[in-house]
Amino acid sequence: MTMQNATFKQQFLDKGYFTVPKVIDAAGLDILRKAADECMNDTTDPGRVTEVDGKTVRGLHGAHLRNEALATLCRHPTLLGAAKFVLGEDVYVHQFKLNIKAAFVGDVWEWHQDMTFYHREDELPEPQFLTVAVFLDDVTEFNAPLTVIPGSHVDGFKESIKHTIDTYDKQSDWLSNTTAKLRYTVDRNVLREMVRLHGMDAPKGKAGDIVVFHANLFHASGVNISPFDRRVAFISYNSVKNLPVQTRPPRPEFLAARDYSPLTPREFSDLSPNRDCPEDGRVRAEVVG
């Protein structure tokens, strides 16, 4: 982060989000796009989710556990610095996902608050976490940008409607938290009132830009009607002092982290020449201490 730290934090407090342009340079984007392609082509990835057609990749969850470049992205000095500065604590990655809005067919993400899922499903006690969205492609008004309600985080955690969902494969219960039909969505009357009070915004930008947003910010995205893919990495950083209560078995590790060690910064230039995964398939983050 730069001397604009205070400005960014004030925007986060007031609006629930802020944007930072040109965080990832061209060389870094090349590395990340190659990593994304490799992960998308891995049909054995347990965190791989497709659209309703069963073929188009919708999202990759926990890919940072198996790919060194994506693990390094989580420790990028600007991303990590922003999370630690805003939250005021050391952090770990609670969840990583690469959302792919494929050209013409990338489907919706319904209106929701991240806190709903992380509190109800993972038992995080407080909204002491945030998400950093990293644009791997240009994000425009045409390729389904993230849409937010500025200031909607101020009213806190809202009760959401819980849906009974038949998942696409009718087997994996966790899929109802990741498909176009989410398990928890914002009540439409609540949504109408929030939009009446605060309006809507859709942060757009160039590949390499980032958006940092609050755990309680209302957000969604529409269908990608354009001929251009829109890939965005979403990294949810949680405070090491806001750990899951764990009164029941946790979700799979690619959805909810088991390693709560505080992260230290790392640059893409530190990547090993051979970035194959270790024998056990895990990429380990260097930690403090």
C-alpha positions in Angstrom: 0.0 0.0 0.0 1.0 3.6 -0.4 0.6 7.0 1.3 -3.1 6.7 0.3 -3.6 4.1 3.1 -5.9 6.4 5.1 -8.0 7.3 2.1 -8.5 3.6 1.2 -9.5 2.7 4.7 -12.0 5.6 4.9 -13.6 4.4 1.7 -13.8 0.9 3.1 -15.5 2.2 6.3 -17.9 4.5 4.4 -18.7 2.6 1.2 -17.6 -1.0 2.2 -15.1 -1.2 -0.7 -12.3 0.5 -2.5 -10.3 -0.1 -5.7 -6.6 0.1 -6.4 -5.4 0.2 -10.1 -2.4 -1.4 -11.6 -1.5 -3.7 -8.6 -0.4 -6.7 -10.7 2.0 -5.9 -13.6 2.1 -7.5 -17.0 4.6 -10.1 -16.0 2.5 -11.1 -13.0 -0.6 -11.3 -15.1 1.1 -13.7 -17.5 2.1 -15.9 -14.6 -1.5 -15.9 -13.1 -3.2 -16.5 -16.5 -1.0 -19.5 -17.2 -1.8 -20.8 -13.7 -5.5 -20.2 -14.2 -5.4 -22.1 -17.5 -3.5 -25.0 -15.9 -6.1 -25.2 -13.1 -9.1 -25.0 -15.4 -7.8 -27.9 -17.4 -7.4 -30.1 -14.4 -10.6 -32.1 -14.4 -9.6 -33.9 -11.2 -9.6 -30.8 -9.0 -12.1 -31.4 -6.2 -12.9 -27.6 -6.0 -13.8 -27.4 -9.7 -17.4 -26.2 -10.3 -19.1 -26.1 -13.7 -22.1 -24.2 -15.0 -25.4 -26.0 -15.4 -24.2 -27.4 -18.8 -21.7 -29.6 -16.9 -18.8 -28.4 -19.2 -18.1 -24.7 -18.8 -15.9 -24.0 -15.8 -17.6 -21.7 -13.4 -15.1 -21.6 -10.5 -12.0 -23.1 -9.0 -12.0 -23.3 -5.2 -8.8 -23.7 -3.2 -6.6 -23.7 -6.3 -4.0 -21.8 -4.2 -3.4 -25.1 -2.3 -2.2 -26.8 -5.4 -0.6 -24.0 -7.5 2.4 -22.0 -6.3 1.7 -19.0 -8.5 -1.8 -18.6 -7.0 -0.4 -19.2 -3.5 2.1 -16.4 -4.1 -0.7 -14.1 -5.3 -2.3 -14.5 -1.8 0.9 -13.2 -0.3 1.4 -10.3 -2.8 2.7 -7.4 -0.7 -0.1 -5.0 -1.8 -2.9 -7.5 -1.2 -1.6 -8.7 2.1 -0.7 -5.2 3.2 -4.2 -3.9 2.4 -5.9 -6.8 4.4 -3.7 -6.3 7.4 -4.0 -2.5 7.4 -7.8 -2.5 7.1 -8.4 -5.3 9.6 -5.6 -4.2 11.9 -4.5 -7.9 12.5 -2.4 -10.6 11.0 -4.4 -12.6 8.5 -4.6 -16.0 6.8 -6.5 -17.0 3.6 -9.9 -18.4 4.7 -11.0 -19.1 1.1 -9.6 -18.7 -2.4 -11.7 -19.0 -5.5 -11.1 -18.2 -9.2 -14.4 -17.2 -10.7 -14.6 -17.6 -14.4 -17.4 -15.8 -16.3 -17.1 -17.5 -19.6 -18.0 -15.5 -22.7 -21.7 -15.7 -23.5 -22.6 -18.3 -20.9 -21.0 -17.3 -17.5 -24.0 -17.3 -15.2 -25.2 -15.1 -12.3 -24.1 -14.9 -8.7 -27.1 -13.9 -6.8 -27.2 -11.1 -4.2 -25.6 -12.1 -0.9 -23.3 -11.1 1.9 -20.1 -13.2 2.4 -20.7 -13.1 6.1 -23.8 -15.3 5.7 -21.8 -18.2 4.3 -18.7 -17.8 6.5 -20.8 -17.4 9.7 -23.4 -20.1 9.0 -21.3 -22.6 7.2 -17.8 -22.1 8.7 -18.8 -20.6 12.1 -16.6 -17.4 11.8 -17.8 -15.4 14.8 -17.3 -11.8 13.5 -17.1 -10.0 10.2 -13.4 -9.5 10.8 -12.5 -10.5 7.3 -12.5 -9.0 3.8 -12.2 -10.1 0.2 -9.8 -8.9 -2.4 -10.9 -9.3 -6.0 -8.0 -9.4 -8.5 -8.9 -8.8 -12.1 -7.1 -11.2 -14.5 -9.0 -9.8 -17.4 -10.4 -6.3 -18.1 -13.8 -5.9 -16.4 -16.3 -3.9 -18.3 -20.0 -3.2 -18.1 -20.6 -6.0 -20.7 -18.8 -9.0 -19.1 -20.7 -9.2 -15.8 -18.8 -6.9 -13.4 -19.1 -7.4 -9.7 -22.1 -5.2 -8.6 -22.3 -3.8 -5.1 -24.6 -1.6 -2.9 -22.3 1.1 -1.5 -22.7 1.5 2.2 -24.8 -1.7 2.6 -22.2 -3.1 5.1 -23.0 -0.4 7.6 -26.3 -2.0 8.7 -24.4 -5.2 9.5 -25.3 -8.9 8.9 -28.8 -9.3 7.5 -30.8 -12.5 7.8 -30.9 -14.2 4.4 -33.4 -16.5 2.8 -32.2 -20.1 3.0 -33.2 -22.1 -0.1 -33.5 -25.9 -0.5 -31.4 -26.5 -3.6 -30.9 -29.5 -5.8 -27.2 -29.3 -6.7 -26.2 -29.9 -10.3 -24.8 -33.4 -9.5 -27.3 -34.0 -6.6 -24.4 -35.3 -4.5 -22.1 -32.6 -3.3 -23.9 -30.5 -0.7 -21.3 -27.7 -0.8 -22.1 -27.0 -4.4 -25.2 -25.1 -3.3 -22.9 -22.4 -2.0 -21.1 -22.0 -5.3 -23.6 -22.4 -8.2 -25.9 -20.0 -9.9 -28.6 -21.0 -7.3 -27.1 -20.1 -4.0 -28.2 -21.6 -0.7 -28.5 -18.1 0.9 -29.7 -15.0 -0.8 -30.8 -11.5 0.2 -34.5 -11.0 0.7 -35.7 -8.9 -2.3 -37.6 -6.5 -0.1 -34.4 -5.8 1.9 -32.6 -5.5 -1.3 -35.0 -2.9 -2.7 -34.7 -0.8 0.4 -30.9 -1.0 0.4 -30.8 0.1 -3.2 -33.3 2.9 -2.5 -31.0 4.2 0.3 -27.6 3.6 -1.3 -27.9 3.0 -5.0 -25.7 0.5 -6.9 -22.2 0.5 -8.3 -20.2 -1.9 -10.5 -16.4 -1.4 -10.0 -14.8 -1.9 -13.4 -11.2 -1.7 -14.5 -8.2 -3.1 -16.3 -6.5 -6.5 -15.7 -4.3 -6.1 -12.7 -6.6 -3.8 -10.8 -8.1 -4.9 -7.4 -11.3 -4.3 -5.4 -11.2 -4.8 -1.7 -14.6 -5.3 0.0 -16.2 -5.8 3.4 -17.6 -9.1 4.7 -21.1 -7.5 5.0 -21.2 -5.7 1.6 -24.2 -6.8 -0.5 -22.9 -7.9 -3.9 -23.8 -10.0 -7.0 -23.0 -10.3 -10.7 -25.0 -10.9 -13.8 -24.7 -13.1 -16.9 -21.7 -12.5 -19.1 -23.3 -11.5 -22.4 -20.1 -10.4 -24.1 -17.7 -12.5 -26.2 -14.9 -11.9 -23.6 -14.1 -14.1 -20.7 -13.9 -12.4 -17.3 -11.6 -14.1 -14.8 -11.4 -12.7 -11.2 -9.5 -14.2 -8.3 -11.3 -13.7 -5.0 -9.1 -14.0 -1.9 -10.9 -13.9 1.5 -8.5 -12.9 4.3 -9.6 -13.5 7.8 -8.1 -12.1 11.0 -6.1 -14.7 13.0 -8.2 -13.6 16.0 -11.5 -14.5 14.3 -11.1 -18.2 14.0 -14.0 -20.7 13.4 -15.8 -21.8 16.5 -15.9 -25.4 15.1 -18.9 -27.0 16.8 -19.4 -29.3 13.8 -17.4 -30.9 11.0 -16.0 -28.2 8.7 -16.5 -27.8 5.0 -13.8 -29.2 2.6 -10.5 -27.5 3.0 -10.7 -26.0 -0.5 -13.7 -24.0 0.8 -12.6 -23.4 4.4 -9.0 -23.2 5.5 -7.4 -25.4 8.1 -4.2 -23.5 8.4 -4.6 -20.3 10.4 -0.9 -19.3 10.4 -0.4 -15.6 9.6 1.0 -14.9 6.1 4.1 -13.1 5.2 4.6 -11.2 1.9 6.1 -12.9 -1.2 6.8 -11.6 -4.7 6.3 -13.4 -8.0 10.0 -13.0 -8.6 10.5 -15.5 -5.7 8.7 -18.3 -7.5 10.8 -21.4 -8.0 11.8 -22.2 -11.7 9.9 -25.5 -11.4 6.5 -24.8 -10.0 5.2 -28.3 -9.8 3.3 -29.2 -6.6 4.9 -31.2 -3.9 4.3 -34.9 -3.8 1.3 -34.5 -1.4 -0.2 -31.9 -3.7 0.0 -29.1 -1.2 1.6 -25.7 -1.5 2.7 -24.4 1.9 2.7 -20.8 2.8 5.7 -19.3 4.7 4.5 -18.1 8.0 5.5 -15.7 10.7 7.7 -17.1 13.5 
